């Protein structure tokens, strides 16, 4: 094989690859335009429903600012939509090049893309839920110490759980994530138990003392009620016995009066006083 034939083969391969390259560029350009249009529509819709204002007014704004510093939530979500669409289009465009290695790599990226979408949804939903919980705590409990604690702790707990869910969804060291999540939950439960055991010791003692006093009062009241019922039953029994005795005594006295009257009304007999017959 001479130099001229090698050059001819190279030239043929380049010209054969040009349609693939042209298709790659056209697909990429069309996909870029579509991604831009869709992200602009998403940004406009989010701004019309005042998503930025609602998130800024809620306690979830600090988590959104930490994830998207210096950007409004609507712009951040629009950028995420843009890149999702563009990566999908890029995968199709690289497939048009006909390069097996690049196509296999982009297929793996495309297969991983749903995990990224779910992770973003988890973050957005967790931020919204934490904002709602904090607002509800403030409305229900007001500016009380308990309300402040709930409004500060509940959103943080929700976002921590969401963070571990995102790591699990992205398949980033899943075993380590599970172990760390279990350890944090155990530490949180232990901290709450110690806080109640030490800080709430007096409160628990008061609660137990009140329960004991109420139980003693209920027992004394039950004893008094039982004694009252016993005395009432004994009184009724004595009243009935006295009534029966009074009735029997009245009957006997009536019989004695009748005998006395009969003796007084009986006529004198024909015999004499000494019993002889005249």
C-alpha positions in Angstrom: 0.0 0.0 0.0 1.5 3.3 -1.1 1.1 6.8 0.3 -1.4 7.8 -2.3 -3.7 4.9 -1.5 -3.5 5.6 2.3 -4.3 9.2 1.7 -7.3 8.2 -0.5 -8.6 5.9 2.2 -8.2 8.6 4.9 -10.0 11.1 2.6 -12.8 8.7 2.0 -13.3 8.1 5.7 -13.3 11.8 6.4 -15.9 12.4 3.7 -17.9 9.4 5.0 -17.8 10.9 8.5 -18.9 14.4 7.4 -22.6 13.5 7.1 -22.5 12.1 10.7 -20.8 15.2 11.9 -23.3 17.4 10.1 -26.1 15.4 11.7 -24.5 15.8 15.1 -24.3 19.6 14.7 -27.8 19.9 13.4 -29.3 17.8 16.2 -27.2 19.7 18.8 -28.4 23.0 17.4 -32.0 22.0 17.3 -31.8 20.5 20.8 -30.1 23.6 22.2 -32.9 25.8 20.8 -35.6 23.5 22.2 -33.9 23.4 25.6 -33.7 27.2 25.6 -37.4 27.7 24.6 -38.6 25.1 27.2 -36.5 26.6 30.0 -37.8 30.1 29.2 -41.4 28.9 29.3 -40.8 27.2 32.6 -39.2 30.3 34.0 -42.1 32.4 32.9 -44.7 30.1 34.4 -42.9 29.9 37.7 -42.6 33.7 37.8 -46.3 34.1 37.1 -47.3 31.8 40.0 -44.8 33.8 42.3 -42.7 30.8 43.2 -39.7 33.1 44.0 -41.7 35.2 46.4 -43.3 32.3 48.2 -40.0 30.5 48.7 -38.3 33.7 49.9 -41.1 34.3 52.5 -40.7 30.7 53.8 -37.9 29.3 55.9 -37.0 27.0 53.0 -35.3 30.0 51.3 -32.0 29.4 53.1 -31.8 25.8 51.8 -32.6 27.0 48.3 -29.9 29.8 48.6 -27.4 27.2 49.8 -28.1 25.0 46.7 -28.5 27.8 44.2 -26.5 30.8 45.6 -27.3 34.1 44.0 -30.1 32.7 41.8 -33.8 32.9 42.0 -35.6 29.5 42.4 -37.4 30.0 39.1 -34.1 30.6 37.3 -32.5 27.7 39.0 -35.3 25.3 38.0 -35.3 26.7 34.5 -31.5 25.9 34.2 -32.1 22.4 35.5 -34.7 21.9 32.8 -32.4 23.3 30.2 -29.6 20.9 31.1 -31.8 17.9 31.3 -33.1 18.5 27.8 -29.7 19.4 26.4 -28.1 16.2 27.9 -30.8 14.1 26.3 -30.3 15.8 23.0 -26.5 15.5 23.3 -26.9 11.7 23.8 -28.9 11.5 20.6 -26.4 13.7 18.7 -23.4 11.6 19.8 -25.3 8.5 18.7 -25.6 10.1 15.3 -21.7 10.3 15.1 -21.6 6.5 15.0 -18.7 6.2 17.5 -19.4 3.1 19.6 -17.4 4.2 22.7 -19.0 7.6 22.8 -22.5 6.2 22.2 -22.0 3.6 25.0 -20.9 6.3 27.4 -23.8 8.6 26.6 -26.2 5.7 27.0 -24.9 5.2 30.5 -25.3 8.9 31.2 -28.9 8.8 29.8 -29.6 5.8 32.0 -28.4 7.7 35.1 -30.3 10.8 34.2 -33.6 9.7 35.9 -31.8 9.4 39.2 -30.7 13.1 38.8 -34.3 14.1 38.0 -35.7 12.3 41.0 -33.0 13.8 43.3 -33.9 17.3 42.1 -37.6 16.6 42.7 -36.8 15.3 46.2 -34.9 18.5 47.0 -37.7 20.8 45.7 -40.4 18.8 47.5 -38.4 18.7 50.8 -37.8 22.4 50.6 -41.5 23.1 50.1 -42.5 20.7 52.9 -40.0 22.3 55.3 -41.3 25.7 54.5 -44.9 24.6 55.1 -44.0 22.9 58.4 -42.2 26.0 59.7 -45.0 28.3 58.7 -47.6 26.0 60.4 -45.5 25.9 63.6 -45.4 29.6 63.7 -49.1 30.0 63.0 -50.2 27.4 65.5 -47.7 28.0 68.4 -47.0 31.7 67.7 -43.9 33.4 69.0 -43.5 31.0 71.9 -40.2 29.2 72.8 -41.7 25.9 71.7 -42.9 27.4 68.4 -39.4 28.8 67.7 -37.8 25.4 68.5 -40.2 23.5 66.2 -39.9 26.1 63.4 -36.1 25.8 63.5 -35.7 22.0 64.1 -38.4 20.5 62.0 -37.3 22.0 58.6 -33.7 21.0 59.4 -34.7 17.4 60.1 -36.7 17.3 56.9 -33.8 18.6 54.9 -31.3 16.2 56.5 -33.6 13.3 55.6 -34.0 14.6 52.1 -30.2 15.0 51.8 -29.7 11.3 52.6 -32.5 10.3 50.2 -30.8 12.3 47.4 -27.5 10.6 48.1 -29.2 7.2 48.1 -31.0 8.1 44.8 -27.8 9.2 43.2 -26.2 5.9 44.3 -23.3 7.7 45.9 -21.7 5.2 48.3 -25.1 3.7 49.3 -23.7 1.6 52.2 -21.9 4.5 53.8 -25.0 6.7 53.3 -27.2 4.1 55.1 -24.7 3.7 58.0 -24.3 7.5 58.4 -28.1 8.0 58.3 -28.6 5.3 60.9 -25.9 6.8 63.1 -27.4 10.3 62.9 -30.9 9.1 63.6 -29.6 7.2 66.6 -27.7 10.2 67.9 -30.7 12.4 67.5 -32.9 9.9 69.4 -30.3 9.6 72.1 -30.0 13.4 72.3 -33.7 13.8 72.7 -33.8 11.1 75.4 -31.0 12.7 77.3 -32.5 16.1 77.0 -35.8 14.8 78.4 -34.0 12.8 81.1 -31.9 15.7 82.3 -33.7 18.9 81.3 -37.2 17.4 81.8 -36.5 15.5 85.0 -38.4 17.9 87.1 -41.3 18.0 84.6 -41.5 14.2 84.6 -41.4 14.1 88.4 -44.2 16.6 88.6 -46.3 14.6 86.1 -45.7 11.4 88.1 -46.6 13.2 91.3 -49.8 14.6 89.9 -50.7 11.1 88.6 -50.1 9.6 92.0 -52.1 12.3 93.8 -55.0 11.8 91.4 -54.9 8.0 91.9 -54.9 8.5 95.7 -57.8 10.9 95.5 -59.8 8.5 93.3 -59.1 5.6 95.8 -60.2 7.7 98.8 -63.3 8.8 96.9 -64.1 5.2 96.1 -63.7 4.2 99.8 -66.0 7.0 100.9 -68.6 6.0 98.4 -68.5 2.4 99.5 -68.8 3.4 103.2 -71.7 5.7 102.4 -73.5 2.9 100.6 -72.9 0.5 103.5 -74.2 3.0 106.0 -77.3 3.7 103.9 -78.1 0.0 103.5 -77.7 -0.6 107.3 -80.0 2.4 108.0 -82.7 1.0 105.7 -82.4 -2.4 107.3 -82.8 -0.9 110.8 -85.8 1.2 109.8 -87.5 -1.9 108.3 -86.8 -3.9 111.5 -88.2 -1.1 113.7 -91.3 -0.9 111.6 -92.0 -4.6 111.9 -91.5 -4.6 115.7 -93.9 -1.6 116.0 -96.6 -3.4 114.0 -96.4 -6.6 116.2 -96.6 -4.7 119.5 -99.7 -2.8 118.4 -101.5 -6.0 117.6 -100.8 -7.5 121.0 -102.0 -4.4 122.8 -105.2 -4.4 120.9 -105.9 -8.1 122.0 -105.4 -7.2 125.7 -107.9 -4.3 125.5 -110.5 -6.6 123.9 -110.2 -9.1 126.8 -110.6 -6.4 129.4 -113.7 -5.1 127.7 -115.2 -8.6 127.5 -114.7 -9.2 131.2 -116.3 -5.9 132.1 -119.4 -6.5 129.9 -120.0 -10.2 131.1 -123.3 -10.5 133.2 -123.1 -11.8 136.8 -123.7 -15.5 137.1 -126.8 -17.1 138.9 -124.6 -18.5 141.6 -123.9 -16.7 144.7 -120.8 -15.1 145.8 -119.7 -18.3 147.5 -120.6 -20.5 144.6 -123.7 -22.3 146.1 -127.0 -22.6 144.3 -129.9 -20.8 145.8 
